[in-house]
């Protein structure tokens, strides 16, 4: 699991309670209004990192091991450096330390060091599941004990669709509607559980299947976990939340 949804996202025009917009991101009364995130931006931020963190390392492994005859451990090590390098670049680019990005980077680096010292290719494969397990646990804790579930940053752009009125409706519901907050927590619970299940499956595969098989199968397992989380999380949380936002957005107009 990568830091898919942690990149800073640009703001769009904001709106105040009366529905007027201000391109500076403030309302007519001078109060700063949270900016909506364009949905296309959310899609790009979600899937481009997945390509870098999953597809490119897999291609690099097979190119290095099969094409250039590099040893299995060395090929796994060099291919695993790509996601770590992307995380470092993200931290440097945004000039701020993101907790999730730093966590993922630390787990990756520790796994690479331990795998390099041991020379165990299966341990190098299993380290990828450590990232999923740690992030999954953090997501679950944020849903149960945190004031704001971690997966909200990825869910919110899909629901508000870059519409300032929908963004304001989301904020009102999050402040006063228990059912809305419960659905918000459910979304993170689903994702956290999916990541932990993916971790278990990849660890079992790393120590029971051939290394060459697990290099591609690990990405399949990750893909299945993501699709499963999207389907279940959508049915239990995202879709109901979108309907609540629809109703809340329409309410002022009806009044």
C-alpha positions in Angstrom: 0.0 0.0 0.0 1.5 3.3 -1.0 0.9 6.9 0.1 -1.7 7.2 -2.6 -3.8 10.0 -1.3 -1.3 12.1 0.6 -0.2 14.5 -2.0 -1.2 18.1 -1.6 -4.1 19.0 -3.8 -4.8 22.4 -5.4 -7.8 24.5 -4.3 -10.7 25.6 -6.5 -13.0 28.5 -6.0 -14.7 28.5 -2.6 -18.2 29.5 -1.6 -19.7 31.1 1.4 -23.0 30.2 3.1 -25.0 32.5 0.8 -23.7 30.7 -2.3 -21.4 33.5 -3.6 -18.0 32.5 -4.7 -14.6 34.1 -4.3 -11.6 33.0 -6.3 -9.3 33.9 -3.4 -10.8 31.2 -1.3 -12.6 33.6 1.1 -16.2 34.4 1.6 -17.8 37.8 1.1 -17.5 38.3 4.9 -13.8 37.7 4.9 -14.0 34.3 6.4 -11.8 31.7 4.9 -13.7 28.8 3.4 -12.2 25.3 2.8 -11.5 24.8 -0.9 -13.0 21.9 -2.9 -10.8 19.4 -4.6 -11.5 18.6 -8.3 -12.5 15.0 -8.8 -10.1 14.6 -11.8 -7.3 15.6 -9.5 -8.4 13.1 -6.9 -8.4 10.3 -9.6 -5.0 11.3 -10.8 -3.6 11.4 -7.3 -5.0 8.0 -6.6 -3.9 6.0 -9.6 -0.6 7.5 -10.7 1.2 6.5 -7.4 -0.3 3.1 -7.7 1.3 2.7 -11.1 4.6 3.8 -9.8 4.5 1.7 -6.6 3.1 -1.5 -8.2 3.6 -1.8 -11.9 7.0 -0.2 -12.4 8.7 -2.2 -9.6 7.3 -5.4 -11.0 8.6 -4.5 -14.5 11.9 -3.5 -13.1 12.3 -6.8 -11.3 11.7 -8.9 -14.4 13.9 -6.7 -16.5 16.8 -6.9 -14.0 16.5 -10.6 -13.2 15.5 -12.0 -16.6 16.9 -9.4 -19.0 20.2 -8.6 -17.2 20.8 -11.7 -15.2 20.8 -10.0 -11.9 20.4 -12.1 -8.8 16.9 -12.4 -7.2 17.8 -10.5 -4.0 19.6 -7.7 -5.9 16.7 -7.4 -8.4 14.1 -7.2 -5.7 16.2 -4.6 -3.8 16.7 -2.3 -6.8 13.1 -2.6 -7.9 11.9 -1.9 -4.3 13.9 1.4 -4.3 11.5 3.0 -6.8 8.5 3.4 -4.4 10.9 4.6 -1.7 12.4 7.2 -4.1 9.0 8.4 -5.0 8.1 8.9 -1.4 11.3 10.9 -0.7 10.6 13.0 -3.8 7.1 13.7 -2.5 8.4 14.9 0.9 11.0 17.1 -0.8 8.5 18.5 -3.4 5.9 19.5 -0.8 8.5 20.6 1.7 6.6 19.2 4.6 6.7 15.9 6.6 3.6 13.9 6.1 3.1 11.4 8.8 1.8 8.6 6.5 4.5 9.2 3.9 7.2 9.1 6.6 5.8 5.9 8.1 5.7 4.2 4.7 9.3 5.3 3.9 10.6 4.1 7.3 8.9 0.7 6.9 10.3 0.3 3.4 13.8 1.3 4.4 13.9 -1.0 7.4 12.6 -3.8 5.3 15.2 -3.2 2.6 18.0 -3.1 5.2 16.9 -6.3 7.0 16.4 -8.1 3.7 19.8 -7.0 2.4 21.5 -8.2 5.5 19.8 -11.5 5.6 19.9 -12.1 1.8 16.5 -13.6 2.0 14.4 -13.0 -1.1 11.2 -14.2 0.6 11.8 -11.7 3.4 12.1 -8.9 0.8 8.7 -9.9 -0.6 7.1 -10.1 2.9 8.3 -6.6 3.7 5.8 -5.2 1.2 3.0 -6.7 3.3 4.5 -4.9 6.4 3.7 -1.6 4.8 0.1 -2.7 4.3 -0.2 -4.0 7.8 1.1 -0.9 9.4 -1.0 1.4 7.3 -4.0 -0.8 7.8 -3.6 -0.7 11.6 -3.2 3.1 11.6 -6.3 3.4 9.4 -8.3 1.2 11.8 -7.1 3.1 14.8 -8.0 6.4 13.2 -11.5 5.1 12.5 -12.0 3.9 16.1 -10.2 6.4 18.2 -9.4 9.4 15.9 -11.4 12.5 15.5 -11.1 12.2 11.7 -10.7 8.8 10.0 -7.6 8.6 7.8 -9.4 7.6 4.6 -11.6 10.7 4.7 -8.9 12.6 2.7 -9.4 10.1 -0.2 -13.2 9.8 0.1 -14.1 13.5 0.4 -13.1 14.6 -3.2 -15.2 11.7 -4.7 -18.3 12.8 -2.8 -18.1 16.6 -3.1 -17.0 16.4 -6.8 -15.2 19.7 -6.6 -18.5 21.5 -5.9 -18.2 24.2 -3.2 -21.9 23.8 -2.3 -21.4 20.1 -1.8 -18.2 20.8 0.2 -20.1 23.1 2.5 -22.9 20.4 2.9 -20.2 17.8 3.8 -18.9 20.0 6.5 -22.3 20.7 8.0 -23.1 16.9 8.0 -19.7 16.1 9.5 -20.4 18.6 12.3 -23.9 17.5 13.3 -25.0 14.2 11.7 -24.1 11.1 13.7 -25.2 8.8 10.8 -22.9 10.6 8.4 -19.9 10.4 10.8 -20.7 6.7 11.3 -20.5 6.1 7.6 -17.3 8.0 7.4 -15.7 5.8 10.1 -17.1 2.7 8.3 -15.3 3.6 5.1 -11.9 3.6 7.0 -12.8 0.4 8.8 -13.4 -1.3 5.5 -10.1 -0.1 4.0 -8.1 -0.9 7.1 -9.5 -4.5 7.2 -8.8 -5.0 3.5 -5.2 -3.9 3.9 -4.7 -6.3 6.8 -6.2 -9.1 4.8 -3.9 -8.3 1.9 -1.0 -8.4 4.3 -1.8 -11.9 5.5 -2.3 -13.2 2.0 1.0 -11.7 0.7 3.0 -13.1 3.7 1.5 -16.6 3.2 2.3 -16.4 -0.5 5.8 -15.1 0.0 6.8 -18.2 2.0 4.8 -20.8 0.1 5.0 -19.8 -3.6 8.0 -19.3 -5.9 9.5 -15.8 -5.7 9.0 -15.1 -9.4 5.3 -16.0 -9.0 4.8 -13.7 -6.0 6.4 -10.7 -7.7 3.3 -10.5 -10.0 0.8 -12.2 -7.8 1.5 -9.8 -5.0 0.2 -7.0 -7.2 -2.8 -9.0 -8.1 -3.6 -9.5 -4.4 -3.1 -5.8 -3.8 -5.5 -5.1 -6.7 -8.1 -7.4 -5.4 -7.9 -5.8 -2.0 -8.3 -2.4 -3.4 -11.3 -3.3 -5.6 -12.9 -5.2 -2.7 -12.5 -2.2 -0.4 -13.9 0.2 -3.1 -17.0 -2.0 -3.7 -17.7 -2.7 0.0 -16.8 0.7 1.1 -18.9 2.3 -1.6 -22.0 0.3 -0.7 -21.7 0.7 3.0 -20.4 4.2 3.2 -19.5 6.3 0.1 -22.9 5.9 -1.7 -25.0 6.6 1.4 -22.8 9.6 2.2 -23.2 10.9 -1.3 -27.0 10.7 -1.0 -26.9 12.6 2.3 -24.7 15.3 0.7 -27.2 15.5 -2.2 -30.1 16.0 0.2 -28.2 18.5 2.3 -27.1 20.5 -0.8 -30.7 20.6 -2.1 -32.2 21.6 1.3 -31.2 25.3 1.2 -32.4 25.6 -2.4 -35.8 24.1 -1.4 -36.1 26.4 1.5 
